[in-house]
Amino acid sequence: AAILVDADSGRVLYEKDAHSKRLIASTTKLMTALVALESTPHLDKVITVKPEYQAEGSSMYLKVGEELTLEELLYGLLLSSGNDAALAIAGGCAGEVETFVGWMNEWAAELGMENSHFANPNGLDDEEHYSTAYDMALLARAALPALFALLVGDIGVLHLLLGQGAFQVVADHKPRPVTVGKDDEPPFLRHPPEQFQLCLVVKNPKAAGL
């Protein structure tokens, strides 16, 4: 299944099986982040890690009892694809993970995602967790502006990870190596897995020099 949509107008440029229901894995985290930002605008909210936030698969490697801000957890969610970060965000924002998942489904209905249903905030396989390429395009159009603003921030710096190297993309779109010291680690490097992969979503490939 695939779809290509103009982000500004929403016009569909290409599609194939765009309305067939599929498992959506970690793309779920777009909705998790959007709901978190809409429900809890204070990014300095402190969330304490509970045992039930531990999760299989990709992880931020959170420790029970650890305290992190919502902003730190969002970095771990979006840049490390942390399944544990997703649960911590859900529980921290809504009090219960199940309540947060209900909010996710309410947002899906609000966005017109008619063939989608969420069963968890991290995308682990579940028969009741699915979407379509078309619906995910609706979600991306709604979520990416806010998420890009979160990751880049007012100073226009986006940190990217590739292998064991860190790079930053600043306003002129030119990647530069970053030396990360012990005292100035970006939040998403606090619990790094052994190896990072690079995942970059580009709104304007020409402007990014790609």
Secondary structure as the mmCIF struct_conf table of DSSP 4:
data_model
#
loop_
_struct_conf.conf_type_id
_struct_conf.id
_struct_conf.beg_label_comp_id
_struct_conf.beg_label_asym_id
_struct_conf.beg_label_seq_id
_struct_conf.end_label_comp_id
_struct_conf.end_label_asym_id
_struct_conf.end_label_seq_id
STRN STRN1 ALA A 2 VAL A 5
TURN_TY1_P TURN_TY1_P1 ALA A 7 SER A 9
STRN STRN2 VAL A 12 LYS A 16
BEND BEND1 ASP A 17 ASP A 17
TURN_TY1_P TURN_TY1_P2 ALA A 18 HIS A 19
BEND BEND2 SER A 20 SER A 20
STRN STRN3 ARG A 22 ARG A 22
HELX_RH_3T_P HELX_RH_3T_P1 ALA A 25 THR A 27
HELX_RH_AL_P HELX_RH_AL_P1 THR A 28 SER A 39
TURN_TY1_P TURN_TY1_P3 LEU A 43 ASP A 44
STRN STRN4 VAL A 46 THR A 48
HELX_RH_3T_P HELX_RH_3T_P2 PRO A 51 TYR A 53
BEND BEND3 GLU A 56 SER A 58
TURN_TY1_P TURN_TY1_P4 VAL A 64 GLY A 65
STRN STRN5 GLU A 67 THR A 69
HELX_RH_AL_P HELX_RH_AL_P2 LEU A 70 LEU A 79
BEND BEND4 SER A 80 SER A 80
HELX_RH_AL_P HELX_RH_AL_P3 ASN A 83 ALA A 94
BEND BEND5 GLY A 95 GLU A 96
HELX_RH_AL_P HELX_RH_AL_P4 VAL A 97 GLU A 110
TURN_TY1_P TURN_TY1_P5 LEU A 111 GLY A 112
TURN_TY1_P TURN_TY1_P6 GLU A 114 ASN A 115
STRN STRN6 HIS A 117 HIS A 117
BEND BEND6 ALA A 119 ALA A 119
BEND BEND7 PRO A 121 ASN A 122
TURN_TY1_P TURN_TY1_P7 GLU A 127 GLU A 128
STRN STRN7 TYR A 130 SER A 131
HELX_RH_AL_P HELX_RH_AL_P5 ALA A 133 VAL A 152
TURN_TY1_P TURN_TY1_P8 GLY A 153 GLY A 156
STRN STRN8 LEU A 158 LEU A 162
STRN STRN9 GLY A 163 GLY A 163
TURN_TY1_P TURN_TY1_P9 GLN A 164 GLN A 164
STRN STRN10 GLY A 165 VAL A 169
TURN_TY1_P TURN_TY1_P10 ALA A 171 ASP A 172
STRN STRN11 PRO A 175 PRO A 177
HELX_LH_PP_P HELX_LH_PP_P1 THR A 179 GLY A 181
HELX_RH_3T_P HELX_RH_3T_P3 LYS A 182 ASP A 184
HELX_RH_3T_P HELX_RH_3T_P4 PRO A 187 LEU A 189
BEND BEND8 ARG A 190 HIS A 191
BEND BEND9 GLU A 194 GLU A 194
STRN STRN12 PHE A 196 PHE A 196
BEND BEND10 LYS A 203 LYS A 203
TURN_TY1_P TURN_TY1_P11 PRO A 205 GLY A 209
#
